[in-house]
Amino acid sequence: MLVTAKSKLWAALGSSKARHGGRKKKLLVRIQVAVAKCTGHGDVPIEDRYVDEILFLVSNAPVSAAFLSRRISARLAATRDPVVALKTLLLLHRLLRGGDRRFERDIGTLWSSGELEMDLSWCSHSFLVSYSSFLGDRMGWIINHAGMLEPIGAPQSHEEDEAESILHMISRCQVFLDRAMDCLPHEETPWPSQVMQSALDIILRESFRVYRSFCDGLAILGKSSGVLGILKEACIQTPRLHEFYENCKRRNLGKILDFPSVRIITIDQVSSMRQHQNEVQENNVEESEASRSRFLWKLETKISQVWVAFDEEDSTTCVSSAGESRG
C-alpha cells in the first residue's frame, strides 16, 4: 500500500515537471517566433504587438531574458542583410525602452558578461556600425521613475559627494551625445528607410532627454571646481550637437519631434570660468595667509631692545615695596 502511494506521488511529480517543462518550452518558442517576426526582411517598422508580446513573455519568466539575448545575438551573427540587422538592433533598443527595471538590469548584465553580442564585423554600413556602438553605451543607462535616462553605476549622491556624482553624470551625457551624433547617416547613403527613420526617432528622443540632463547638471554645478574640463569638451561638442540637430531637420529626420535649442558654449566662457577660479583660488590663498599672520602675531613674544634706567629714588622705592610685599 505504501509503495503504491509513493509511486503515485512520484508519478504526479513527474507529470507536474513535464507540464512545467512543456510550458517553458512553449514560452521560449513563442519568444523565438516573436523575434523572427520583428526582424523580417521587409523594410517595414516593427509592430508594437510583437515587442509587447516579448516583454510580456519575459516578465512572466525572468530567466528567459538569457534565451532572448541568445536569439538576438544569433540573429545578428547569422544575417548578412542590413535591413534584418537594423531591425534586430532596433528591437533590442525598443525592448530596453519598454522593459521594467529588472529587465533592464538583466539585459545589461548579459551584455557585460558577453552573452549578449552585437557582432557586425561583416557589415560595412556606417549607420549600422554607429548604431551598434550607440546601443553598447546605451546598455549603461536606465529609465528612472521620472522617465529620464540616468547612467548606471553613478556615485551615490550623498551630500558630501553630490558634485562628484553630477560630474560623473555630465561626463556620461557627453559620451552618450557623441554616440548619438555618430549615427547621422551620410548624405550618400541610399537610405533612410522606414526602419532607419524609426531608429533615428528613438535616438533623437533619447538624446533630447540626455541633453536636458546635461544642462541641468551644469546649472547645479555653476562655477564650482571640476566643471572646467567638462566645459572645454562642451566647446567642441555643443556646436556639433547644434549642427547635428539642424542637419536632421534639414533632411526631414525626426520630423515629428520637438528639437531643443542647443546652448553653444564658447572658449570665451571657458576663459572666464578659468579666470574666476584662479581669482577664487588667489583670494583663498590670501585669506589663508592673512589668517595665519594674525594667528602668529597673537602668539609672538617681543623682546625689547631698549634699556630703561632707574633713578636711585625709584630703585629704593622698588626695593622697599618688595620688602613690604614679602613681609
C-alpha positions as CSV (number, residue, x, y, z in Angstrom):
1,M,0.0,0.0,0.0
2,L,2.8,2.4,1.0
3,V,4.7,1.5,-2.2
4,T,1.7,2.3,-4.3
5,A,1.3,5.8,-2.6
6,K,4.9,6.6,-3.3
7,S,4.6,5.5,-6.9
8,K,1.6,7.7,-7.4
9,L,3.4,10.7,-5.7
10,W,6.5,10.3,-8.0
11,A,4.2,9.9,-11.0
12,A,2.4,13.1,-10.1
13,L,5.7,15.0,-9.5
14,G,7.0,13.7,-12.9
15,S,3.8,14.8,-14.6
16,S,4.0,18.2,-13.0
17,K,7.6,18.6,-14.0
18,A,6.8,17.5,-17.5
19,R,3.9,20.0,-17.7
20,H,6.2,22.8,-16.4
21,G,8.9,21.9,-18.8
22,G,6.4,21.8,-21.6
23,R,5.1,25.3,-20.7
24,K,8.6,26.7,-20.5
25,K,9.4,25.2,-23.9
26,K,6.3,26.7,-25.4
27,L,7.2,30.1,-23.9
28,L,10.7,30.0,-25.4
29,V,9.3,29.0,-28.8
30,R,6.9,32.0,-28.6
31,I,9.8,34.3,-27.9
32,Q,11.7,32.9,-30.8
33,V,8.8,33.3,-33.2
34,A,8.2,36.9,-32.0
35,V,11.8,37.8,-32.5
36,A,11.7,36.3,-36.0
37,K,8.5,38.3,-36.8
38,C,10.2,41.5,-35.6
39,T,13.3,41.0,-37.7
40,G,12.0,40.0,-41.1
41,H,13.5,41.1,-44.4
42,G,10.9,43.7,-45.3
43,D,11.6,47.4,-44.9
44,V,8.6,48.0,-42.6
45,P,8.6,49.2,-39.0
46,I,8.5,46.7,-36.2
47,E,4.9,46.1,-35.0
48,D,4.2,47.1,-31.4
49,R,2.3,43.9,-30.6
50,Y,5.3,41.7,-31.1
51,V,7.5,43.9,-28.9
52,D,4.8,43.9,-26.2
53,E,4.5,40.1,-26.5
54,I,8.2,39.6,-26.0
55,L,8.2,41.9,-22.9
56,F,5.1,40.1,-21.5
57,L,6.6,36.6,-22.0
58,V,10.0,37.6,-20.5
59,S,8.3,39.3,-17.5
60,N,6.5,36.0,-16.7
61,A,9.7,34.0,-16.9
62,P,12.7,36.3,-16.0
63,V,15.2,33.5,-16.7
64,S,14.1,33.7,-20.4
65,A,16.0,37.0,-20.7
66,A,19.1,34.9,-21.3
67,F,17.3,33.0,-24.1
68,L,16.1,36.2,-25.7
69,S,19.7,37.6,-25.6
70,R,21.0,34.5,-27.3
71,R,18.3,34.7,-30.0
72,I,19.2,38.4,-30.7
73,S,22.9,37.6,-30.8
74,A,22.3,34.6,-33.2
75,R,20.1,36.7,-35.4
76,L,22.8,39.4,-35.8
77,A,25.5,36.8,-36.3
78,A,23.6,34.8,-38.9
79,T,22.3,37.5,-41.2
80,R,24.1,39.4,-43.9
81,D,21.0,41.5,-44.7
82,P,21.5,45.1,-43.4
83,V,17.7,45.5,-43.0
84,V,17.4,42.4,-40.8
85,A,20.5,43.6,-38.8
86,L,19.0,47.1,-38.4
87,K,15.6,45.7,-37.3
88,T,17.4,43.4,-34.8
89,L,19.2,46.4,-33.3
90,L,16.0,48.4,-33.2
91,L,14.2,45.5,-31.5
92,L,16.8,45.5,-28.8
93,H,16.6,49.3,-28.4
94,R,12.8,49.1,-28.1
95,L,12.9,46.3,-25.5
96,L,15.3,48.4,-23.4
97,R,12.9,51.3,-23.5
98,G,9.8,49.2,-22.8
99,G,11.1,46.8,-20.2
100,D,10.9,47.2,-16.4
101,R,13.9,47.8,-14.1
102,R,14.6,44.1,-13.7
103,F,14.6,43.5,-17.4
104,E,17.0,46.5,-18.0
105,R,19.3,45.1,-15.3
106,D,19.2,41.6,-16.7
107,I,20.0,42.7,-20.2
108,G,22.8,45.0,-19.0
109,T,24.3,42.1,-17.1
110,L,24.1,39.7,-20.1
111,W,25.8,42.4,-22.2
112,S,28.6,42.9,-19.7
113,S,29.1,39.1,-19.4
114,G,29.3,38.8,-23.2
115,E,26.2,36.6,-23.5
116,L,24.5,39.3,-25.5
117,E,26.6,40.2,-28.5
118,M,26.2,42.6,-31.4
119,D,28.7,41.2,-33.9
120,L,28.6,43.3,-37.1
121,S,32.2,42.5,-38.2
122,W,30.7,41.6,-41.6
123,C,29.0,44.9,-42.0
124,S,30.2,47.9,-44.0
125,H,27.2,50.1,-43.4
126,S,28.3,53.0,-41.3
127,F,24.9,53.6,-39.7
128,L,24.7,50.0,-38.5
129,V,28.1,50.1,-37.0
130,S,27.4,53.5,-35.3
131,Y,24.0,52.3,-34.1
132,S,25.5,49.2,-32.5
133,S,28.2,51.4,-30.8
134,F,25.4,53.7,-29.6
135,L,23.5,50.7,-28.1
136,G,26.6,49.4,-26.5
137,D,26.8,52.7,-24.5
138,R,23.0,52.7,-24.1
139,M,23.3,49.4,-22.1
140,G,24.8,51.5,-19.3
141,W,21.7,53.6,-18.9
142,I,18.3,53.1,-17.3
143,I,15.0,54.9,-17.4
144,N,14.3,56.3,-13.9
145,H,10.9,56.9,-12.3
146,A,10.8,60.4,-13.8
147,G,11.1,58.9,-17.3
148,M,14.6,60.3,-17.7
149,L,17.7,58.4,-18.7
150,E,20.3,58.1,-16.0
151,P,23.7,56.2,-16.1
152,I,24.1,53.0,-14.2
153,G,26.8,52.9,-11.5
154,A,26.9,56.6,-10.8
155,P,28.4,57.5,-7.3
156,Q,25.9,57.8,-4.6
157,S,24.5,61.3,-4.2
158,H,25.4,61.9,-0.5
159,E,25.6,65.5,0.4
160,E,29.4,65.5,0.6
161,D,29.9,64.0,-2.9
162,E,26.9,65.3,-4.8
163,A,29.2,67.4,-7.0
164,E,31.2,64.3,-7.9
165,S,28.0,62.4,-8.8
166,I,26.8,65.2,-11.0
167,L,30.2,65.5,-12.7
168,H,30.1,61.8,-13.4
169,M,26.6,62.1,-14.9
170,I,27.5,65.0,-17.1
171,S,30.6,63.2,-18.4
172,R,28.4,60.2,-19.3
173,C,26.0,62.5,-21.0
174,Q,28.7,63.8,-23.3
175,V,29.7,60.3,-24.3
176,F,26.1,59.5,-25.0
177,L,25.6,62.6,-27.2
178,D,28.8,61.8,-29.1
179,R,27.5,58.3,-29.8
180,A,24.1,59.7,-30.9
181,M,25.7,62.2,-33.3
182,D,27.8,59.4,-34.9
183,C,24.5,57.8,-36.0
184,L,23.7,60.6,-38.6
185,P,23.5,58.8,-42.0
186,H,25.9,60.0,-44.6
187,E,24.3,62.1,-47.4
188,E,25.2,59.5,-50.0
189,T,23.6,56.7,-48.0
190,P,20.8,55.1,-50.1
191,W,18.6,55.1,-47.0
192,P,16.9,56.4,-44.9
193,S,14.5,53.6,-44.9
194,Q,11.4,53.3,-42.8
195,V,13.3,51.2,-40.3
196,M,16.1,53.7,-40.1
197,Q,13.6,56.5,-39.6
198,S,12.2,54.6,-36.6
199,A,15.7,54.0,-35.1
200,L,16.7,57.7,-35.6
201,D,13.5,58.9,-34.0
202,I,14.3,56.9,-30.8
203,I,18.0,58.0,-30.9
204,L,16.9,61.7,-31.2
205,R,14.2,61.4,-28.5
206,E,16.7,59.9,-26.0
207,S,19.4,62.5,-27.0
208,F,17.0,65.3,-26.1
209,R,16.5,63.9,-22.6
210,V,20.2,63.4,-22.1
211,Y,21.0,66.9,-23.3
212,R,18.4,68.3,-20.8
213,S,20.1,66.3,-18.0
214,F,23.5,67.7,-19.2
215,C,22.2,71.3,-19.0
216,D,20.5,70.7,-15.6
217,G,23.8,69.3,-14.2
218,L,25.8,72.3,-15.4
219,A,23.2,74.7,-13.8
220,I,23.6,72.9,-10.5
221,L,27.4,72.9,-10.5
222,G,27.6,76.6,-11.6
223,K,31.2,77.8,-11.3
224,S,32.3,75.0,-9.0
225,S,35.7,73.5,-9.4
226,G,35.9,70.4,-11.6
227,V,33.5,71.7,-14.2
228,L,36.2,73.4,-16.3
229,G,37.2,70.1,-18.1
230,I,33.5,69.5,-18.9
231,L,33.2,73.0,-20.4
232,K,36.4,72.5,-22.5
233,E,34.8,69.4,-24.1
234,A,31.5,71.2,-24.4
235,C,33.2,74.0,-26.5
236,I,33.8,71.3,-29.2
237,Q,30.6,69.3,-28.6
238,T,27.8,71.9,-28.4
239,P,28.4,73.4,-31.8
240,R,28.5,69.9,-33.3
241,L,25.3,69.0,-31.4
242,H,23.6,72.2,-32.8
243,E,24.6,71.3,-36.3
244,F,23.6,67.7,-35.8
245,Y,20.0,68.7,-34.9
246,E,19.9,71.3,-37.7
247,N,21.1,68.7,-40.2
248,C,18.4,66.2,-39.1
249,K,15.8,68.9,-39.5
250,R,17.0,69.8,-43.0
251,R,16.9,66.2,-44.0
252,N,13.5,65.7,-42.6
253,L,14.7,63.2,-39.9
254,G,12.7,63.2,-36.7
255,K,10.2,65.5,-38.5
256,I,7.5,65.0,-35.8
257,L,9.9,65.8,-32.9
258,D,10.3,69.0,-31.0
259,F,14.1,69.7,-31.2
260,P,15.7,71.5,-28.3
261,S,17.6,74.7,-28.6
262,V,21.3,74.0,-28.0
263,R,23.2,76.5,-25.9
264,I,26.6,76.7,-27.6
265,I,29.4,77.0,-25.1
266,T,32.3,79.2,-26.3
267,I,36.0,79.4,-25.5
268,D,35.4,82.8,-24.0
269,Q,33.1,81.3,-21.4
270,V,35.7,78.8,-20.5
271,S,38.4,81.5,-20.2
272,S,36.0,83.5,-18.0
273,M,35.4,80.4,-15.8
274,R,39.2,79.8,-15.6
275,Q,39.8,83.4,-14.6
276,H,37.1,83.2,-12.0
277,Q,38.5,80.0,-10.5
278,N,42.0,81.5,-10.4
279,E,40.7,84.6,-8.6
280,V,38.9,82.5,-6.1
281,Q,42.0,80.4,-5.5
282,E,44.1,83.5,-5.1
283,N,41.6,85.0,-2.7
284,N,41.6,81.8,-0.7
285,V,45.4,81.8,-0.5
286,E,45.5,85.5,0.6
287,E,42.8,84.9,3.2
288,S,44.7,81.8,4.5
289,E,48.0,83.8,4.7
290,A,46.2,86.7,6.4
291,S,44.6,84.4,8.9
292,R,48.0,82.7,9.6
293,S,49.7,86.1,10.1
294,R,47.1,87.1,12.6
295,F,47.5,83.9,14.5
296,L,51.3,84.2,14.6
297,W,51.0,87.9,15.7
298,K,49.0,86.9,18.7
299,L,51.5,84.2,19.7
300,E,54.6,86.3,19.1
301,T,56.7,87.2,22.2
302,K,58.5,90.5,21.7
303,I,61.8,91.2,23.5
304,S,62.5,94.8,23.8
305,Q,66.0,96.1,23.0
306,V,65.5,99.4,24.9
307,W,67.3,99.7,28.2
308,V,65.3,101.6,30.9
309,A,67.4,103.5,33.5
310,F,66.0,103.8,37.0
311,D,66.8,106.7,39.4
312,E,68.2,105.9,42.7
313,E,64.9,107.0,44.3
314,D,62.9,104.8,42.0
315,S,65.2,101.9,42.8
316,T,64.9,102.5,46.6
317,T,61.1,102.6,46.3
318,C,61.0,99.4,44.3
319,V,63.2,97.6,46.9
320,S,61.1,99.0,49.8
321,S,57.9,97.9,48.1
322,A,59.3,94.4,47.5
323,G,60.3,94.1,51.1
324,E,56.8,95.1,52.3
325,S,55.3,92.5,50.0
326,R,57.5,89.8,51.5
327,G,56.6,90.9,54.9
